[in-house]
Amino acid sequence: MGEACICAVCQNATGNVVGNLFGKILSRISDPITLVLKCNNNVDNLKQRAVELKLKKGTADDYVDVVHRRGEEIGQELKTWLTSANNLTEAADKLAAAEENAKKKCFFGLCLNPISRYQLSNKAKENSEAIVDLVGKACGFDLPLCHIPAPPKEVAATVKGFKDFYSRKDVLERIMEALQSQSSSIIGVHGMPGMGKTMLAKEIKRKAEQDKLFDVVVWALVTRNADSKKIQVEIARGLGLDQLPNGITTQDAAERIKERLKKMKKVLIILDDIWRPGIGLEELGIPLRNEPKTIEGSLSREEYAECIEESSSREEYAECIEGSSSREDYAECIEGSSSREEYAECKILLTSRDSNVLSDLMGSQQNFPLHQLEDEEAWELLKRIVGDRAESGDIHSAAIEIVRECGGLPLAITTMAKALKNKEPYEWMDAVRILKRPSSENFDGISANVYSAIEVSYSHLESKKLKKTFLLCCLMGHGVLIQDLLAYGVGLGLLANTIEEAGNEVLTLISKLRASSLLIDDHDNNYFDMHELIRDVAVSLASRDRHGLLLTGDHVPKEWSDMEAMEDFKWLILQNANINELPDELESPQLTIFRLENDHHSLKIPADFFRGMQRLKVLDLAEMHFTSLPSSICLLKGLHTLCFYSCLLGDISIIGKLKNLVILIIASSDIKELPREISELTLLKLLDLSDCSELKIIPPHVLASMSRLEELNLGNSFDGWAVEENENPRNASISELKHLKKLTDLVVCIPDIRMIPKNLFFENLKKFKIFIGCKWEYQHSFFGSSRILMLQLNASISFNYLVKMLLKMTEQLHLRRLAGVKNVVDELNTEGFPDLKYLNVDNAPEVQHIIKSVEGVPFDAFPSLEELILQNLINLEKIFQGRFRDTAFNNLRTITIECCDKVKNLFSSSIARQLLHLQEISVIRCSNMEEIVDDEEQGSRNDIVEATEPKFGDVLRSLRLQDLPELSSLNKSCKHMPLFNEQVFQ
């Protein structure tokens, strides 16, 4: 019995072994056969998985870019993930390209090559599995922010205000040569105030950008009362860093700037108007000399030096560094470096009134003086402004005297000429009399004649309102937001009644002051600025006429004993105030504007400080810390404008007692909750809560109560909108905005399009920046557009009325994901986006066409479009398809297409004939792009309604073609295309 059992067990065991062995043999035979048979399925599956990976990678790349713009670094885990994603994406593309080879037949054409198909199928299956695993890991990353690529800036032909006289052109050319030389890294320009140093520096910036001498050109204004933090903000913005966090120290900001500079190859930093004692470059984050930067994976300094020392030839040197980094990277890094170390090339251009400041304090290695205009140049400048009338008998002698008295200073001549251009002869003679009368004012570096010239320009301003605006501008400082001038003007009752009308009026006033050369353009259209010389004179005039008093830095009275003298002043500005305490009460019964910008966050405002300012209309507080606001603030019954900038705010509920408040600005501040008492401000017309990233609570019904609100700005701020179905919501819902019937300007972020009620409608909305679908990266200027929509669709839904209205009105449109959308124009706006100037479509896998017209029907689309950017549209087949009217795409200047693998050409020859203004074309990483222009119409020109003669390429100035493996020509039927103004491109 026992033997039988043993025998049965042995037989069973033997059977299992044989069965397992047979199964393995069968598997060894069947698996390769299965892979061969399923080759097409495996390759198709790989392509689909690669699409998913590219979408995830696109989101990750955007996030990385945003992190780098903040001056931060991503974690090692995400770095590793991106490296794997790049490798797998590249491998998938190669396998997809190898599919054709696997279709080749063998055995005299009787069957497909099984070996090639087996290898392809096996690799496709392995890569698919690896991609699935990698995409799964991506779900563990928190990538909430969507980055918007900035359109390239238009470079002007010349800087407005720069005069191309010989004496200026000569200095300009020599400075441009110095910037391209390796001998100097810090270059200075010096000269008397009003000589044109700033205009020269701006022209250098323009030429450097136009000629692409540097990757980035940064501009920052320093001025007499240098504020390191403000300068760092300008530098950070110029370097592409996000706004520096509130409360960041100067040292931490310097480190961020320094790290950013190390990541860049060639940078020019221009610091304009440096004064004694100067400001330290290292304090700002700018190295005094070119410091070494590291290329990832490169040799250490010691290894590199040893390699150079042992290499007897360039070939040995190249072999030594091969594999550690590209030869090009090393060549670019060490070019011109005597120490043969890797350096980040950072050039610095400084302007100052004093050459000693440049050489002794700032360490400039090469200085260029800017002298007065020659007599002929000075006369020519006046004639350019006044015209031929300058030669006429009635004013000719007076004009000559004015040029002589202005002493060859371009600023003095310009302001005088513009002030007197259309004046009577007796006014010219009176101006000569004033210029010849010495001014009693005494300024360091400013002659009496120059002071008088600016005073004449001021006195000839056309109205009291314009004069008051000019004095207000000078007291507000440098690089001032136009919105701040509007807030002050509305608060004083100086401007029109509605915010929209006031905005138009303030722009008109600024335009007139710029035309008089009393204001100058800023780098951003949202700001204005004033020449330091003109500001000095204007501040003196404001003080002389008892309009306003500006106290800065250490000039603010520490004991406040001599403040009795300012009781008659209407405006008091304490800028960068270096004070530790304030008086218990400031008795200033005439005061209508009080602004305190403090350098010491520990400064406390006493409870009764505002008791003696009961006529106050504008209160502006910056860089202050409040656990609660001073109790005397509630006594300011006539206050119309209240501003908090970069403040740390606790309990501000007392604001609810300021019933006459018209403008409330709480910007770039640390505030967590908007108090319910704000709902009592029923006269409020403008509420700005921008850049308050910690604002998490806006109680229900607060916004709805502000029925007179015309402008609401929640940019980079509150987005925690309540869902309407909630019975006891903690926050306001989007539906509250429907009560704001007078709203004309709205900036808001809505995380989900489904939060927007179907009946939401803004009858008077004219300007907007609306972000829908995710936490878009908020930018203040947004390239000058006033109507911007950013839309991400994560699910296919039908649009409500508001979104349709916004799509029709928008000037700048960013689209992402677009679930369920195949044809952008047909499904989003059938009218063809009549007002759209800028379109960016990104990471939308279902989109097949940007526009596809109905067969046989000419369509008018994008008549105003200037720039088109398409990125990561993996199923895009054609950008434009069909017949279009001759007004379609008529204004298109720039087109960029990147990672759109199914697109074979940019446009047809008929479309190309309509692109008369196209200046820039960029096609990058489009694996199936065969040609730029396609002759699908076979030469017929009747497809275009009222078609014009072909002029495509006449004004083209930039053509970038990168990583296009299938590109064979620009146009297959034309070997030579006349581009770049009839220059041949082969």
Secondary structure, DSSP 8 states (H G I E B T S, - for coil): -HHHHHHHHHHHHHHHHHHHHHHHHHHHHHHHHHHHHTHHHHHHHHHHHHHHHHHHHHHHHHHHHHHHHTT----HHHHHHHHHHHHHHHHHHHHHHTHHHHT-EETTTTEE-HHHHHHHHHHHHHHHHHHHHHHHHHTTS---EE----------SS-TT----HHHHHHHHHHHHHHH-SS-SEEEEE--TTSSHHHHHHHHHHHHHHTT-SSEEEEEE--SS--HHHHHHHHHHHTT-----TT--HHHHHHHHHHHHHT-SEEEEEEEEE-TT---HHHHT--SS--B---TT---HHHHHHHHHH--SHHHHHHHHTTTS-HHHHHHHHTT-TT---B-EEEEEEEES-HHIIIIIS--SEEEE-----HHHHHHHHHHHH-GGGGSTTTHHHHHHHHHHTTT-HHHHHHHHHHHTT--HHHHHHHHHHHHS--S--BTTB-HHHHHHHHHHHHT-S-HHHHHHHHHHHHH-SSEEHHHHHHHHHHHT-S-SSHHHHHHHHHHHHHHHHHTTSSEE-SSTTEEE--HHHHHHHHHHHHHTTSEEEEEGGGS-SS-GGGGGGTT-SEEEEEEE--S---S----TT--EEEEEES-TT----TTTTTT-TT--EEEEES-EEEE--GGGGG-TT--EEEEES-EEEE-GGGGG-TT--EEEEES-B--B--GGGGG-TT--EEE-TT-TT--B--TTTTTT-TT--EEE-TTS------TT-SS-SS--GGGGGG-TT--EEEEEES-GGGS-TT---TT--EEEEEESSEE---SSGGG-SEEEEEE-SS-----HHHHHHHHH-SEEEEE--TT-SBHHHHH-TT--TT--EEEEES-TT--EEEE--TT--B---TT--EEEEES-TT--EEEES-BBTTTTTT--EEEEES-TT---SEEHHHHTT-TT--EEEEES-TT---SEE-TTTT--TTSBT-----TTTT--EEEEES-TT---S-TT-S-EEETTTEEE-
